[in-house]
Amino acid sequence: MRVLIVAEHASAKFGGEAVLPLHYYRVLRKRNIPVWLVVHERTKQELLTLYPNDQDRIRFVPDTKLHRFLWNVGTKLPDRISNFTVGFLMRVASQIIQRRLIKQLIKEVGINVVHQPMPVSPKEPSLLFNLGVPVVIGPMNGGMDYPPAFRRLQNKFETAAMALGRSFSSTLNTFLPGKKNAAVLLVANERTRLALPACLKDVKTQILVENGVDLSLWKDAAVKPETKPDQVVRFVYMGRLVDWKAVDILITAFAIASKSANIALSIIGDGDQRAALEQQARGLGVWAEGTEAGKIFFVGWKAQAECAQYLQSSDGLVLTSLMECGGAVVLEAMAMGLPVVATNWGGPADYIDARCGVLVQPTGREAFTRDVADALVQLASNAELRKTMGRAGRSRIEKEFDWEIKVDQMVQIYTREVQAA
């Protein structure tokens, strides 16, 4: 088995789906399975710091003038629009160059299976076709919209642009037929399978959740002492500070809950909404420069190891996102034995059940805010419930979401497709 992982990025610093190809490479490399990686050079410094002896195994797409021009244009657009317009063009530009690098590696080292784990969008086409070896694409995760009660949050321009992009997805996937010619398309759930363009209906698919957890980093937290009445129960939010994460709702919910429970909240992350969110917290009287009872501390962006340290000293994670296809932070918190409060929509609903957390129905802004506040109070007032949920979450991670288990499954897929080729 000689595996080539191909992606736009492979990075723990970029967050989101960029970490997926890095984990595949990391685990396969650790197992001494011959593996190579082709990514854009934006992550070159990070990768060669992690793997200083792998310069022959990691090939980089150069940052061209076109890449830089498109990136500059993208910074002026809303995130979602930027991702599937100029972001898509950037990824096409990268894949054109990647095709050449892939063919060189196939010839030089005898690659016999190519894996493209990102982008995770089921609609986006792939240029990895006619390579002479099986191509595995995914797992993908998508087909998401806002919950019905929150559809108004997406403006008319975004709605029209998204609808136009989706309507052309079948044409694009016919013209750029990487997915049509793939050995198998991996999808995270049935929702994603249904979101695949119509032209892919005859391609073999298989369900496999895209996210996993590195248990060497996200370790089960030590048993916490019984919480006393005067002790603060600490919640944490981890993620980008963008509108669809609904952190504004979380701040209001926290302000309500803090009147009934001795709680604190740390918000880890950064984004274009940060200034407005901090102003909101100040207006509600819950902003603080550090972790205090009844207050919110905006921590800023932190590397994964630092995030793990914050979770180690926390009592629960809360994620109010309204458009979360995956939600790796939920799995990371579960791995550390923490209960989770999350929106009953998208990825978190696939990961959490009543044994390991509280799923809140996004039925409307007022009701959702109130129910998130109630969930925070419920967990804050019951230390035993937090422990029980934490243990159940950790157990589920060990059985289903450990990256070692996920790579076991992927190696089986590689082997099957190589043998069938």
Residue pairs with C-beta under 8 A, 6 or more apart in sequence:
1 33
1 34
1 112
1 113
1 411
1 414
1 415
1 418
2 34
2 35
2 36
2 109
2 110
2 111
2 112
2 113
3 28
3 33
3 34
3 35
3 36
3 111
3 113
3 114
3 115
3 414
4 35
4 36
4 37
4 38
4 102
4 105
4 106
4 111
4 113
4 114
4 115
5 21
5 24
5 25
5 28
5 35
5 36
5 37
5 38
5 115
5 116
5 117
6 21
6 37
6 38
6 39
6 98
6 102
6 114
6 115
6 116
6 128
7 18
7 20
7 21
7 37
7 38
7 39
7 116
7 117
7 118
8 18
8 39
8 40
8 90
8 91
8 94
8 118
8 119
9 18
9 21
9 39
9 40
9 42
9 43
9 118
10 18
10 19
10 21
10 22
10 25
10 37
10 39
10 43
10 47
11 18
11 19
11 22
11 42
11 43
11 46
11 47
12 19
12 22
12 46
12 303
12 304
13 43
13 46
13 303
14 43
15 240
17 117
17 118
17 119
17 120
17 210
17 326
18 43
18 118
19 328
20 117
20 118
20 120
20 210
20 211
21 37
21 39
21 117
21 118
22 47
23 212
23 214
23 403
23 406
23 407
24 35
24 115
24 117
24 407
24 410
25 35
25 37
26 214
26 403
27 403
27 404
27 407
28 35
28 407
28 411
29 35
29 51
29 54
29 57
31 407
33 411
34 109
35 57
36 57
36 58
36 59
36 105
36 109
36 111
37 47
37 57
37 58
37 59
38 58
38 59
38 60
38 61
38 98
38 101
38 102
38 105
39 47
39 58
39 59
39 60
39 61
40 60
40 61
40 63
40 67
40 94
41 60
41 61
41 62
41 63
42 63
44 60
47 54
47 58
48 54
48 55
48 58
51 57
51 58
59 101
59 105
61 94
61 97
61 98
61 101
62 97
64 93
66 90
66 93
67 90
67 93
67 94
70 86
70 87
70 89
70 90
70 93
71 86
71 90
73 86
74 82
74 85
74 86
74 87
74 90
75 82
77 85
77 86
78 158
79 242
80 158
80 162
80 244
81 157
81 158
81 161
84 121
84 123
84 124
84 161
84 162
84 165
85 161
85 165
88 124
91 119
91 124
92 127
92 176
95 126
95 127
95 128
96 127
98 127
98 128
99 127
99 128
99 131
102 111
102 114
102 128
102 131
103 131
105 111
106 131
106 132
106 133
111 133
112 133
112 134
112 418
112 421
113 133
113 134
113 135
113 136
113 414
113 417
113 418
114 128
114 131
114 133
114 134
114 135
114 136
115 135
115 136
115 137
115 410
115 414
116 126
116 128
116 135
116 136
116 137
116 138
116 178
117 138
117 139
117 210
120 138
120 139
120 140
120 141
120 142
120 188
120 210
120 325
120 326
121 140
121 142
122 140
122 141
122 142
122 143
122 187
122 192
122 193
122 195
122 196
122 197
123 142
123 165
123 166
123 169
123 173
123 195
123 196
123 197
124 169
124 172
125 169
125 172
125 173
125 175
125 176
125 177
125 178
125 179
126 135
126 137
126 176
126 178
126 179
126 182
127 176
127 178
128 135
128 137
128 178
128 182
129 135
129 176
129 177
129 178
129 180
129 181
130 181
133 418
133 421
134 183
134 417
134 418
134 420
134 421
135 178
135 181
135 182
135 183
136 182
136 183
136 184
136 186
136 410
136 413
136 414
136 417
137 178
137 179
137 182
137 184
137 185
137 186
138 185
138 186
138 187
138 188
138 208
138 210
139 186
139 187
139 188
139 208
139 209
139 210
140 185
140 186
140 187
140 188
140 192
140 196
140 210
141 187
141 188
141 189
141 192
141 210
141 325
141 326
141 347
142 192
142 195
142 325
143 191
143 192
143 194
143 195
144 191
144 323
144 324
144 325
144 346
145 151
145 154
145 323
146 153
146 154
146 244
146 322
146 323
147 322
147 343
147 345
147 362
147 363
149 362
149 363
149 364
149 365
149 368
150 322
150 362
150 365
153 243
153 244
153 322
154 162
169 197
170 197
170 198
170 199
172 197
173 179
173 180
173 197
173 199
173 200
174 180
174 199
179 185
179 196
179 197
179 200
179 203
180 199
180 200
180 203
182 203
183 204
183 417
183 420
183 421
184 203
184 204
184 205
184 206
184 413
184 417
185 196
185 200
185 203
185 204
185 205
185 206
186 205
186 206
186 207
186 208
186 210
186 413
187 193
187 196
187 205
187 206
187 207
187 208
188 207
188 208
188 209
188 210
188 211
188 325
188 326
188 347
188 350
189 207
189 209
189 350
190 207
193 205
193 207
196 203
196 205
206 413
208 406
208 409
208 410
208 413
209 350
209 400
209 401
209 406
210 326
211 326
211 327
211 328
211 331
211 347
211 401
212 331
212 401
212 402
212 403
212 405
212 406
213 328
213 331
213 332
213 334
213 335
213 397
213 401
213 402
213 403
214 403
215 335
215 397
215 398
215 402
215 403
215 404
217 304
217 305
217 308
218 308
218 311
218 332
218 335
218 336
219 308
219 312
219 335
219 336
220 335
220 336
220 337
220 394
221 311
221 312
221 336
221 337
221 338
221 390
222 312
223 387
224 315
224 383
224 387
226 383
227 233
227 315
227 383
229 262
230 262
231 262
232 262
232 263
232 264
232 291
232 292
232 293
233 261
233 262
233 263
233 264
233 315
233 316
233 379
233 380
233 386
234 263
234 264
234 265
234 266
234 291
234 313
234 314
234 315
234 316
235 254
235 263
235 264
235 265
235 266
235 314
235 315
235 316
235 317
235 318
235 341
235 376
236 265
236 266
236 267
236 268
236 310
236 311
236 314
236 316
236 317
236 318
236 333
237 247
237 250
237 265
237 266
237 267
237 268
237 269
237 317
237 318
237 319
237 320
238 268
238 269
238 307
238 310
238 311
238 317
238 319
238 329
238 332
238 333
239 245
239 247
239 268
239 269
239 319
239 321
239 329
240 269
240 270
240 271
241 247
241 267
241 269
241 270
241 271
241 272
241 273
241 274
241 277
242 271
242 272
242 273
243 273
244 321
244 322
244 323
245 271
245 273
245 319
245 320
245 321
245 322
245 324
246 320
246 321
246 322
246 343
247 267
247 273
247 277
247 320
248 273
248 276
248 277
248 280
249 320
249 365
249 368
249 369
249 372
250 265
250 318
250 320
250 372
251 277
251 280
251 281
251 284
251 286
251 296
252 280
252 284
252 369
253 320
253 369
253 370
253 372
253 373
253 376
254 263
254 265
254 286
254 296
254 373
254 376
255 284
255 285
255 286
256 369
256 370
256 373
257 263
257 372
257 373
257 374
257 376
257 377
257 380
258 286
258 294
258 295
260 377
261 376
261 377
261 380
261 381
262 293
262 294
262 380
263 293
263 294
263 376
263 380
264 291
264 292
264 293
264 294
264 295
264 296
264 297
265 295
265 296
265 297
265 318
266 291
266 296
266 297
266 299
266 310
266 314
267 277
267 296
267 297
267 298
267 299
268 299
268 300
268 301
268 302
268 307
268 310
269 299
269 300
269 301
270 300
270 301
274 298
277 298
278 287
278 298
281 287
281 296
281 298
286 294
286 295
286 296
287 295
287 296
287 298
288 295
288 296
288 297
289 297
290 297
291 297
299 310
302 310
307 332
308 332
308 336
311 317
311 332
311 333
311 336
311 338
312 336
314 338
315 338
315 339
315 379
315 380
315 386
316 333
316 338
316 339
316 340
316 341
316 379
316 386
317 329
317 330
317 333
317 338
317 339
317 340
317 341
317 342
318 340
318 341
318 342
318 372
318 375
318 376
319 327
319 329
319 330
319 340
319 341
319 342
319 343
319 348
320 342
320 343
320 360
320 368
320 372
321 327
321 342
321 343
321 346
321 348
322 343
322 345
322 362
323 346
324 343
324 345
324 346
324 347
324 348
325 346
325 347
326 346
326 347
327 342
327 346
327 347
327 348
327 351
330 340
330 342
330 347
330 348
330 351
330 352
330 357
331 351
331 397
331 401
333 340
333 393
334 340
334 351
334 352
334 356
334 357
334 390
334 393
334 394
334 396
334 397
334 401
335 393
335 394
335 397
335 401
336 390
336 394
337 390
337 391
337 393
337 394
338 386
338 390
338 393
339 356
339 357
339 358
339 379
339 385
339 386
339 389
339 390
339 393
340 348
340 352
340 356
340 357
340 358
340 389
340 393
341 357
341 358
341 360
341 372
341 375
341 376
341 379
342 348
342 349
342 352
342 357
342 358
342 359
342 360
343 349
343 359
343 360
343 362
343 368
344 359
344 360
344 361
344 362
345 362
348 359
349 359
351 396
351 401
352 359
352 393
353 359
355 388
355 389
355 392
355 393
355 396
356 389
356 390
356 392
356 393
356 396
357 389
357 393
358 375
358 378
358 379
360 368
360 371
360 372
360 375
361 367
361 368
361 371
362 368
378 385
379 385
379 386
379 389
399 405
